[in-house]
C-alpha cells in the first residue's frame, strides 16, 4: 500500500495552546519538547497574561492522526518564542497549511505567526483558543485587529477538546484544498 502523509503546522505565540492542541487530537502520545521555565527566561519570555505557565516548547511538538488506511496527518507544533524561530522553516517545509492559535488577551503574540505564513504563501486558519475564558471581542474586531485577509478563515476552538481541535484541522484542510490550482 502506498501511504500518503499530510503535514500540518500548529503555530502561534508563547502560551497560546499549541502543545495542548497537538496533544488533544493526536492518536499517539504526542512527542513534546517541553522544558521548565527557568530564571534565565525572566526578562526574555513575556509571560504577561500567562503568569502561571511553568514550561515551554523548545523545539517542537509532534502528533499523528490516521485519516484512512492510506492517509496519515502529521502535526508539528512550533515553539512560540522568538529565539526558537529558526526551527519554523524546517517545520513548515512541505506543510499543506497551518493553524495559528490566537489568544485574545495577547493579540500581539499572533502577528509574527500570521506574517510568517502570509509571506511564504502557506495557507492558514486563525483559531481563537477559547480555553482562556470568554472572548470579549467579536469576530469582526479580531479580524480587524489581526489585519486578516478576508479569505483567511477565523474560527473558535478549545485546544483542550479533541472535537474542537479536529474541527480546526478540518477547516484548515478545506481552506488549503480550496487554494489548490484547478487542473484542466
N, C-alpha and C positions, 0 to 999 in steps of 0.2 A: 504494500500500500504506500502511495506517495503522500506523506503527511505534509500539510501546509501550515506554516506558522504566521501569525499576525502579531506584530509588535505595537504596543500602546505605551505611551509615557504618561505618568501621573506626576504633575508638576504643581508648583505654587511656592509661595513664600514660606518662611520659617514658621512652623507650628500651624499650618493650615489643615492638616489631617491626611497627608499623603500616605504615610505608613499605615494609618488606620484604614484608609480605603483599600489599599492593596491587601491588607490582612482580612478585611471583612468579606472580600469577594473571591479570594484565591481558594482553589480546591486542595491545594497542598499547604502545609505550614509554610508561611512566607519566609524567605530569606531576608533578614534585615541586618543593617549595619548600624544599629542604634548604639550610641555611646553616651555615657553620663556627662551632663554639662558640668564643667569644672570652673574653678576660679579664672582660668585662662580665657574663658569666653566672656567674662564680665567686661563690659565696655566694647565688645566686639559683636556679640549677638544681641539684637534688640528684642528683649523679652516683654516689652510693653504690650499688655493685653493677654499675654500668656505666661504670667509670672510663675504659675505652678508647673510649668514644663521642666522636667528634670533630665530629659535625654534628647538626643538629636541624631538624625541620619547623617553619616559621614561619607558614604559612598553611594549606596542605592538600596532600594527595596525590590524584591522580585517575587512575583506570584504567577500562577498559571491557571487557566480555565480551559477545559476541553469543550469546544463548541459542538463538534461532531467527531466521528471516529477518524476523520482525516483533516480536521481544522482545530488548531490549538492557538489560544490567545495568550501571549506572554505580556505581563505587566511589569513595567520598570518605573519605580518611584524615584524621583530625584531628591537630592539634598536641597534644602531651602536657603542656606546661607551663601552669600556672595563668594566666600573663599573656596567653596566647593563647585563653583560653576564650570570649571574646566571639565568636569565629568559629564556635563549636559550634552556636549557634542557627541560623545560616544554613545550615550543612552538614546539620543534622538535619531541616530543614524539608522535608516531603514524603517522607522516607525510610520504607521499609517496615520497616526494622529496623537493628540494629547488631550487629557483632561486637565484644565488649570483650575485648581481648587482656590476658592475665594473666601476670605474671612472678612465680613463686612465691618468688623471692629477695627480692621487694619487694612483698608483697601489698597494703600500704597504698596504693600508687600506683593500685590498681584501684578503691578505694572511690569517688572522685569520679565516675568514668565510670559505674559501676553506679548510683549515686544519680541522676545526670543522666537516664539513660534510664528508671529506675523512676518518678521524679517526673513525667515527661512521658508516661508510659504507652506508650513506644515499645518494641516487642518487641526483645529482645536475647538473644544467647547469650554465655556466658563461655567463652573459648577459652584454655586454658593453653598458652602458647607454649613448646614443649619445645626450642627451639634453644639454650637456655641450658645444657642438660645434663639429667641425670636429675633428675626431680622427687622430692623427699624426702617428699612429703605424699600422702595418699590423697585420692580424690575427696571422701569424706565430710569429711575435715579441711579441705580447701579450701572446700567448700560452706559449712561451719560458720563458718570464719574470715571469709568474704566475706558471710555472712548472706544467701545467695542463696535466693530463694523456691524452693520445691520444683519449681515449674513452669518455672523457667528452666533450659534445657539447659546442662550443663557438659561440655565436651569437651576433648580433647587435640589439639594441632596443632603443626606446624612451619611457621612463616611463610615459610621459605625454599623450601618444597616445594609446587609447583603443585597436585599432587593433594591434599595435606593441606589447603591453603587452600581448594580447591574444595569439599571435604567440609564445611568450616566454613560456607561460604556456603550450601550445600545445606541444612544443618541449620538455619541462620537462616531461610531462606525457608520451610521446612516449619513451623518454630515460628511465624513471622509469619502464615502461612496458617491455621494451627490456631486462631489468635486472632481470625480474621475472623468477623463475625456470620453466622449461618446464615440464608440467605434462605428465605422460605416461599412 
